Amino acid sequence: MRLVDRHPEVDLEKLLAHFVPPPRFRGATFAAYRPDPRYPSQALAKERLRRWVKDRPRGLFRPRLPGPQGIYLDGGFGVGKTHLLVAAYLEAPAPKAFLTFEELTYSLGLMGLREGARRFAALRYLFLDEFELDDPGNAQMITRFLALTMERGLRVATTSNTPPGALGEGRFNAEQFRHQIQSLARRFAVERIDGEDFRHRDPGRYPEPLSEEALLALYREDPRPKTLDAFPELLAHLRTLHPIRYRYLLEGVEAVYLLGLEPIPDQNDALRFVHFVDQVYNLGVDLRASGAPLREIFPESYRHGAFAKKYGRALSRLAELLG
């Protein structure tokens, strides 16, 4: 079976049915979160987020509470932000939704801003993972969406690798949208989470890829539902799909085998692969690969540019998956 032979279709109802935490994080409770004692901000963020969920509105009209209506978990990759976000989701009362920022923007594109705001405002809680502003259109749409929903009582918790006041910097002319970004930032209490990447303490050490012969031997012996694709063909296939479909590309798959990892010369392809890695990781799918070492996949100019944190997260997750 090959991923490149799959062409998943996604409609709005299918999207709405999947607004729950991904499989990898379904056991991510507050009790299971282990703060690193060297970084007190981790324990502090855990307790403040837990209090934020418990201090919840009651009754039909959901009166405003004295605490923050939104909470924003800001920190580097691998410090447990998504774990804490899922833990809060699990303790929050329904109706509620958990989705990525990418899923939110795509859903609003399908529904339209006003219909999307109407639907989401009917929830008590919205949990948004990986909040980011990559273009001015998103900045305007999300600022308006949050105004329409949070003014009706929706409580929003989100994670990001970027402080709210710095959203969009280096990706578009954020100065032109400074008012919108500042307006957005004022809706959230920011909890900064410091720490090291728990997935691998030494960012300079990555697992070595398998030889092609070893990869094919593993593939033949693997009894699970699995796919085998050449890496360049997978990148070409990802170009034909909206990133929202990558999740459904992996439906029913328990292991992905990639032949011939190699440096990705086009940044658009590199960002598509980053999103693909996020889906493999979140869905708990195993990954095996042959080819170039991980440190060579993303050119150094990408890893120090505007999307550096995205590439850092992808390398961290790839190191765990391939290790």
Secondary structure, 3 states (H helix, E strand, C coil): CCHHHCCCCCCHHHHHHCCCCCHHHCCCCCCCCCCCCCCHHHHHHHHHHHHHHHCCCCCCCCCCCCCCCEEEEEECCCCCHHHHHHHHHHHCCCCEEEEEHHHHHHHHHHHCHHHHHHHHHCCCEEEEECCCCCCHHHHHHHHHHHHHHHCCCCEEEEEECCCHHHCCCCCCCHHHHHHHHHHHHCCEEEEEECCCCCCCCCCCCCCCCECHHHHHHHHHHCCCCEEEEEHHHHHHHHHCCCHHHHHHHCCCCCEEEEEEECCCCCHHHHHHHHHHHHHHHHCCCEEEEEECCHHHCCCHHHHCCCCHHHHHHHHHHHHHHHC
